[in-house]
Amino acid sequence: MTKVRTGLDRIADGDSKATRLLAGRKVGLLAHAASIDCSFRHALEVVHQAGATIAALFGPEHGFAGAAQDMVGVGSEAATEVPVYSLYGGDASDLSPDPSWLEDLDALVIDLQDVGSRYYTYVWTAALAMKAAAAVGTEVIVLDRPNPLGGVRVEGAPQRDGYLSFVGLYPIAVRHGLTIAELLLWVRDREGIDRDALHIVPLDGWKRAMTFADTGLPWVMPSPNMPTPDTALVYPGACLVEGTKLSEGRGTTRPFELWGGPGLNVAALLELDLHGVTLRPVEFLPTFQKHAGSICRGVQVHVTDPWVFRPYEAYLRMLHAVLPDLESGARWRTEVYEFVSDRPAIDLLTGGPEFRDAVDRSASIDEVLAREARGAAEFDGLRRDSWLYLK
């Protein structure tokens, strides 16, 4: 199996091109539980051993320790002798670091495992932190990590005007096919941030056609409901279930792969012609969140060929097959979603109202899918200017 080294692994190995960015400097560290090297040592230890003085820690959604559930504001954490600042609190103003937390630092080190989907908030925490750091003259050092979905495929159109949110602060494809460092390069150039404000320790040995299974790297849950790389494979589509009143499998051991609800018409799902995947009818009992304590009928999504499987299209088709049979009040999530109250969650996730409208009118999904494909193709061309890895 091919061996890939992350940016953190290069620091741990004493790579001089990487460690010179850290040695003798006072830094902050934006990281989470999955910020580990190939020997499972956390970035906190590795960066310190590289000669940096860690003066502040920053935690994204779920917290620095990764214990909080989704959309739960995280307060101060006292896991270390160093102050831990939350970048996911009770309202949208808490998503960016206070300038006073950054201005005395020589650099902010970012080491976050992303999962390759627009909705996954860590990339947006990193982008906001980069902007805040640049504003006070603090350098940003990104330790790059693989995109678990690879860097070839792109799915889903960028968001329409008026539909940006913390599940997509910039208009990009749902399955964007970028590493976190490449995505930050994309944001840097669009924000006009000085090129010298961002330094990257790139991956070694990573190829764009690799899934996470190809890298030889250990997997640690980057968030409580991302237990395995298999979860990441379905997530670009499965997260759409969050925008409905159906269960996305939170409160089970296979979130996002399991989904459904009480009385769901599973037969309609099994009739679909989907590729690279097998749907297995199941019943499951969520222990928390939607339908907690109630038997849900649904499917487990088993990916049989990750290069053929199109998760975003697949889940759009599955939801379109079953939601029209539900009463209109039983379809869509209506609570505040990622600090937004004036747009339905499903519209924020899909980037516009078209899919919801097609379901509510029982209209064909073909036009929606064609629009999504056109937008994805356009973004595919734009993103290549930010590629660090050409093969």
DATAWO-V700524 format. One record per residue. N is the residue number from 1. RES is the residue in three letters. SS is DSSP state (H for helix, E for strand, - for the rest). Layout:
[[N	RES	SS] [N	RES	SS]]
//
This chain:
[[1	MET	-] [2	THR	-] [3	LYS	-] [4	VAL	-] [5	ARG	E] [6	THR	-] [7	GLY	H] [8	LEU	H] [9	ASP	H] [10	ARG	H] [11	ILE	H] [12	ALA	H] [13	ASP	-] [14	GLY	-] [15	ASP	-] [16	SER	H] [17	LYS	H] [18	ALA	H] [19	THR	H] [20	ARG	-] [21	LEU	-] [22	LEU	-] [23	ALA	-] [24	GLY	-] [25	ARG	-] [26	LYS	E] [27	VAL	E] [28	GLY	E] [29	LEU	E] [30	LEU	E] [31	ALA	E] [32	HIS	-] [33	ALA	-] [34	ALA	-] [35	SER	-] [36	ILE	E] [37	ASP	-] [38	CYS	-] [39	SER	-] [40	PHE	-] [41	ARG	-] [42	HIS	E] [43	ALA	H] [44	LEU	H] [45	GLU	H] [46	VAL	H] [47	VAL	H] [48	HIS	H] [49	GLN	H] [50	ALA	-] [51	GLY	-] [52	ALA	-] [53	THR	E] [54	ILE	E] [55	ALA	E] [56	ALA	E] [57	LEU	E] [58	PHE	E] [59	GLY	E] [60	PRO	-] [61	GLU	-] [62	HIS	-] [63	GLY	-] [64	PHE	-] [65	ALA	-] [66	GLY	-] [67	ALA	-] [68	ALA	-] [69	GLN	-] [70	ASP	-] [71	MET	-] [72	VAL	-] [73	GLY	-] [74	VAL	-] [75	GLY	-] [76	SER	-] [77	GLU	E] [78	ALA	-] [79	ALA	-] [80	THR	-] [81	GLU	-] [82	VAL	-] [83	PRO	-] [84	VAL	E] [85	TYR	E] [86	SER	E] [87	LEU	-] [88	TYR	-] [89	GLY	-] [90	GLY	-] [91	ASP	-] [92	ALA	H] [93	SER	H] [94	ASP	H] [95	LEU	H] [96	SER	-] [97	PRO	-] [98	ASP	-] [99	PRO	H] [100	SER	H] [101	TRP	H] [102	LEU	H] [103	GLU	-] [104	ASP	-] [105	LEU	-] [106	ASP	-] [107	ALA	E] [108	LEU	E] [109	VAL	E] [110	ILE	E] [111	ASP	E] [112	LEU	-] [113	GLN	-] [114	ASP	-] [115	VAL	-] [116	GLY	-] [117	SER	E] [118	ARG	-] [119	TYR	-] [120	TYR	-] [121	THR	-] [122	TYR	H] [123	VAL	H] [124	TRP	H] [125	THR	H] [126	ALA	H] [127	ALA	H] [128	LEU	H] [129	ALA	H] [130	MET	H] [131	LYS	H] [132	ALA	H] [133	ALA	H] [134	ALA	H] [135	ALA	H] [136	VAL	-] [137	GLY	-] [138	THR	-] [139	GLU	E] [140	VAL	E] [141	ILE	E] [142	VAL	E] [143	LEU	E] [144	ASP	-] [145	ARG	-] [146	PRO	-] [147	ASN	-] [148	PRO	-] [149	LEU	-] [150	GLY	-] [151	GLY	-] [152	VAL	-] [153	ARG	-] [154	VAL	-] [155	GLU	E] [156	GLY	-] [157	ALA	-] [158	PRO	-] [159	GLN	-] [160	ARG	-] [161	ASP	-] [162	GLY	-] [163	TYR	-] [164	LEU	-] [165	SER	E] [166	PHE	-] [167	VAL	-] [168	GLY	E] [169	LEU	-] [170	TYR	-] [171	PRO	-] [172	ILE	-] [173	ALA	-] [174	VAL	-] [175	ARG	E] [176	HIS	-] [177	GLY	-] [178	LEU	-] [179	THR	-] [180	ILE	H] [181	ALA	H] [182	GLU	H] [183	LEU	H] [184	LEU	H] [185	LEU	H] [186	TRP	H] [187	VAL	H] [188	ARG	H] [189	ASP	H] [190	ARG	H] [191	GLU	H] [192	GLY	-] [193	ILE	-] [194	ASP	-] [195	ARG	H] [196	ASP	H] [197	ALA	H] [198	LEU	E] [199	HIS	E] [200	ILE	E] [201	VAL	E] [202	PRO	-] [203	LEU	-] [204	ASP	E] [205	GLY	-] [206	TRP	-] [207	LYS	-] [208	ARG	-] [209	ALA	-] [210	MET	-] [211	THR	-] [212	PHE	H] [213	ALA	H] [214	ASP	H] [215	THR	-] [216	GLY	-] [217	LEU	-] [218	PRO	-] [219	TRP	-] [220	VAL	-] [221	MET	-] [222	PRO	-] [223	SER	-] [224	PRO	-] [225	ASN	-] [226	MET	-] [227	PRO	-] [228	THR	-] [229	PRO	H] [230	ASP	H] [231	THR	H] [232	ALA	H] [233	LEU	H] [234	VAL	H] [235	TYR	H] [236	PRO	H] [237	GLY	H] [238	ALA	H] [239	CYS	H] [240	LEU	H] [241	VAL	H] [242	GLU	H] [243	GLY	H] [244	THR	E] [245	LYS	-] [246	LEU	-] [247	SER	E] [248	GLU	-] [249	GLY	-] [250	ARG	-] [251	GLY	-] [252	THR	-] [253	THR	-] [254	ARG	-] [255	PRO	E] [256	PHE	-] [257	GLU	-] [258	LEU	E] [259	TRP	E] [260	GLY	E] [261	GLY	E] [262	PRO	-] [263	GLY	-] [264	LEU	-] [265	ASN	-] [266	VAL	H] [267	ALA	H] [268	ALA	H] [269	LEU	H] [270	LEU	H] [271	GLU	-] [272	LEU	-] [273	ASP	-] [274	LEU	-] [275	HIS	-] [276	GLY	-] [277	VAL	E] [278	THR	E] [279	LEU	E] [280	ARG	E] [281	PRO	E] [282	VAL	E] [283	GLU	E] [284	PHE	E] [285	LEU	E] [286	PRO	-] [287	THR	-] [288	PHE	-] [289	GLN	-] [290	LYS	-] [291	HIS	-] [292	ALA	-] [293	GLY	-] [294	SER	-] [295	ILE	E] [296	CYS	E] [297	ARG	E] [298	GLY	E] [299	VAL	E] [300	GLN	E] [301	VAL	E] [302	HIS	E] [303	VAL	E] [304	THR	-] [305	ASP	-] [306	PRO	-] [307	TRP	-] [308	VAL	-] [309	PHE	-] [310	ARG	-] [311	PRO	H] [312	TYR	H] [313	GLU	H] [314	ALA	H] [315	TYR	H] [316	LEU	H] [317	ARG	H] [318	MET	H] [319	LEU	H] [320	HIS	H] [321	ALA	H] [322	VAL	H] [323	LEU	H] [324	PRO	H] [325	ASP	H] [326	LEU	-] [327	GLU	-] [328	SER	H] [329	GLY	H] [330	ALA	H] [331	ARG	-] [332	TRP	E] [333	ARG	-] [334	THR	-] [335	GLU	-] [336	VAL	-] [337	TYR	E] [338	GLU	-] [339	PHE	-] [340	VAL	E] [341	SER	-] [342	ASP	-] [343	ARG	-] [344	PRO	-] [345	ALA	H] [346	ILE	H] [347	ASP	H] [348	LEU	H] [349	LEU	H] [350	THR	H] [351	GLY	-] [352	GLY	-] [353	PRO	-] [354	GLU	H] [355	PHE	H] [356	ARG	H] [357	ASP	H] [358	ALA	H] [359	VAL	H] [360	ASP	H] [361	ARG	-] [362	SER	-] [363	ALA	-] [364	SER	-] [365	ILE	-] [366	ASP	H] [367	GLU	H] [368	VAL	H] [369	LEU	H] [370	ALA	H] [371	ARG	H] [372	GLU	H] [373	ALA	H] [374	ARG	H] [375	GLY	H] [376	ALA	H] [377	ALA	H] [378	GLU	H] [379	PHE	H] [380	ASP	H] [381	GLY	H] [382	LEU	H] [383	ARG	H] [384	ARG	H] [385	ASP	H] [386	SER	H] [387	TRP	-] [388	LEU	-] [389	TYR	-] [390	LEU	-] [391	LYS	-]]
//
